[in-house]
Amino acid sequence: MNDSSLMLIGLMIGLTIGMSASSVGTYTSMMTSLLGHKKAQWEVITLAMLVLFYIFMLVIIASLTLATIITFFSPSYLDAMYIAGPIIGITVGLVYVRHYFWDHPIVRITHHKTAAHKHTTKYSGYLQPLVVAATLLYVTGLPIIVSMLLLTLLAQLSGGSMITWSVSLAFGIIVPLYGVLSLIASKTKVSRVIAWKESVKTTMALYSGLAIILLSWFVLYAALIQGGNT
């Protein structure tokens, strides 16, 4: 698999993560909090853009760190991860697909609904967007971590560049959030953005789950090809 294929896969995975209910909900909560504090529009947009920049950088740093760590693993550990990684990915993917057919959480997690508001009001200045960016990645953590692991394994198997998929993954995550920012900056009511998010959350859960499952199968297929050539 060449770098172009890895870049496309990373971008598509990033887009599904960026459009998830957790990502859009946390980002919208931050925007609502900033607007509620009667900040000037240019200040709100600046802080919101900084959040996107920090998300972009944090995803790249985390991706490259994980990819670098895995390069130090022994071949036997890597062989085990080539099987364990996709199994974890398929399991996580099926959990997300389940939300499309039965939107009732096994474990209800609601902290992401208040996390962005809490950290937006607690911190100020240029530390504020960094904390919000970290919060957004935290509440969206599971699909991001699993996707990073699977993309790392796929790149390891195919000899692809680490920077290629990490940049495309980070870019894919922030594109939908930039769309949210553009809508709110153009005077679209926040309530309409929230209503849209609620209307598509199960569909996006389906897309996220299917994307992770497909990525898991790519890793398994690449591992089988490599095993057949050794």
HELIX and SHEET records of a PDB file:
HELIX    1   1 ASP A    3  GLY A   18  1                                  16    
HELIX    2   2 ALA A   21  GLY A   36  1                                  16    
HELIX    3   3 GLN A   41  ILE A   70  1                                  30    
HELIX    4   4 PRO A   75  PHE A  101  1                                  27    
HELIX    5   5 HIS A  112  LYS A  122  1                                  11    
HELIX    6   6 LEU A  127  VAL A  139  1                                  13    
HELIX    7   7 GLY A  141  SER A  158  1                                  18    
HELIX    8   8 MET A  162  ALA A  185  1                                  24    
HELIX    9   9 VAL A  190  ASN A  229  1                                  40    
END                                                                             
